[in-house]
Amino acid sequence: MQTQATHAEPTTMFNETELASRWKISVRTLQDWRRRKTGPQFVKLQGWAVRYPLQAVIDFEEQSLRVVS
């Protein structure tokens, strides 16, 4: 009988500096968004290391799109 491995695919994650650079904003802005719960979803590792999964970043970017007519 074969057993099936249940390994998840690795997830690309951004740290604060990387995401701030991608969006050309300050790290402080990301910190404020987390405090106000208005920014993208994030993961907090070991109680202090903040990471933003790629899919959460993409979802936030898509939700933030505005059409100007």
N, C-alpha and C positions, 0 to 999 in steps of 0.2 A: 504494500500500500504506500502510495506517495503522500507526503505531507507538503502542503503548500506554504511557502514562506509568506509572512505577512509584513514585509518591510515596506514602509512608505517611501515614495520617491523623495529625494532630498529637495528641500524647499529653499529657494533663493531668498535671502533676507538682507535688508539694509540696516545698518546702524544709523544713529541720528545724523552723524556727519555726512554719510553717503546720501541719505534722503534729502537732507538740507541742500546739498550740492546739486542733486538732480533737479530740485524745484527752485533753486536759487533763492532760498529763504534762510533765515538764521536757525540755528539749533534751538535757540531760545523760543522761537515761534512754535516749533514742534513741541517743546516742553509745555508751553502755554496751552496748546491744543489738547495735549494729554490731560492736563489739569482740568480743563473745561469740558473734556470728553467730546470734542468737536472734530478732531482729526481722524486720520486713518486708524484702523485697528492695529494693535501692536501686541507683542509678546514680551513679558518681563521674565528674564532668565535669572535664576538664583537671587531673586529679589532686587536686582539693581541693573542688570544688562538689558537695555531696551532694544528690541529688534522689530522691524516692520516686514512682514512677509510680502513677497512680490505681488501676490494676488490681491492682498489688501490695499497695496499702493495703486494697482491698476483699477480696482473697484472704486477707490476714492477719487481717482482722476476722472473716471467716467461719470461718476455722480456729480462732479464739479463742473462738467462741461456746460457752457451757456451758449445759447444761440442769440445773436444780436441781429435784429433786422433793420 
